[in-house]
Amino acid sequence: MDKLTPAERRVVDRLVEAWNAFVELPREHNDDVTEFRHGIHRLQEKVMCRPIRRTIGGEA
């Protein structure tokens, strides 16, 4: 993750904070943790793609 900007790193750190806070909540449905994890992963993917786009010079 050395190619992330400081702002991008803050976003990733906040996603980790969101995950940690969510798993501390009481479980209300069996699928909640799995679905939340998938959502977090999707968001992480969006942040992690940014350095790749900068490296290849594309703006999609």
C-alpha positions as CSV (number, residue, x, y, z in Angstrom):
1,M,0.0,0.0,0.0
2,D,3.0,2.3,-0.4
3,K,1.5,3.8,-3.5
4,L,-1.6,5.2,-1.7
5,T,-1.8,8.9,-1.1
6,P,-2.2,10.0,2.5
7,A,-5.9,10.7,1.9
8,E,-6.4,7.3,0.3
9,R,-4.7,5.7,3.3
10,R,-7.1,7.5,5.6
11,V,-10.0,6.1,3.7
12,V,-8.6,2.6,4.0
13,D,-8.0,3.1,7.8
14,R,-11.6,4.4,8.2
15,L,-12.9,1.3,6.4
16,V,-11.0,-0.8,8.9
17,E,-12.5,1.2,11.7
18,A,-16.0,0.7,10.3
19,W,-15.4,-3.1,10.1
20,N,-14.1,-3.2,13.6
21,A,-17.1,-1.2,14.9
22,F,-19.6,-3.3,13.0
23,V,-18.4,-6.7,14.3
24,E,-18.7,-5.4,17.8
25,L,-22.5,-4.8,17.3
26,P,-24.9,-7.5,18.5
27,R,-25.7,-10.0,15.8
28,E,-29.2,-9.6,14.4
29,H,-29.1,-11.7,11.3
30,N,-26.7,-14.5,10.3
31,D,-25.8,-12.9,7.0
32,D,-25.1,-9.4,8.3
33,V,-21.3,-9.9,8.9
34,T,-20.8,-11.7,5.6
35,E,-22.7,-9.0,3.6
36,F,-20.9,-6.2,5.5
37,R,-17.5,-7.8,4.8
38,H,-18.4,-8.1,1.1
39,G,-19.3,-4.4,1.1
40,I,-16.1,-3.4,2.8
41,H,-14.1,-5.5,0.3
42,R,-15.8,-3.7,-2.6
43,L,-15.0,-0.3,-1.1
44,Q,-11.4,-1.4,-0.5
45,E,-11.1,-2.5,-4.1
46,K,-12.2,1.0,-5.3
47,V,-9.6,2.7,-3.2
48,M,-6.8,0.2,-4.2
49,C,-7.6,0.6,-7.9
50,R,-6.6,4.3,-7.7
51,P,-2.8,3.8,-7.6
52,I,-3.1,1.3,-10.4
53,R,-5.0,3.8,-12.6
54,R,-2.3,6.4,-11.9
55,T,0.4,4.0,-12.8
56,I,-1.1,3.1,-16.1
57,G,-2.2,6.7,-16.8
58,G,-5.9,5.9,-17.3
59,E,-8.9,7.8,-16.2
60,A,-11.9,5.5,-16.7
